Amino acid sequence: MSNVPLMPMATAVWLVENTTLTFKQIANFCNLH
């Protein structure tokens, strides 16, 4: 997937703070399995 963020951990933290997504959804999006 070419759409993966360059800094997945930082992106995940930002998403947790700025969206209503669950951590599981964010981890899936950022490939933090």
Secondary structure by P-SEA (a helix, b strand, c coil): cccccccaaaaaaaaaacccccaaaaaaaaccc
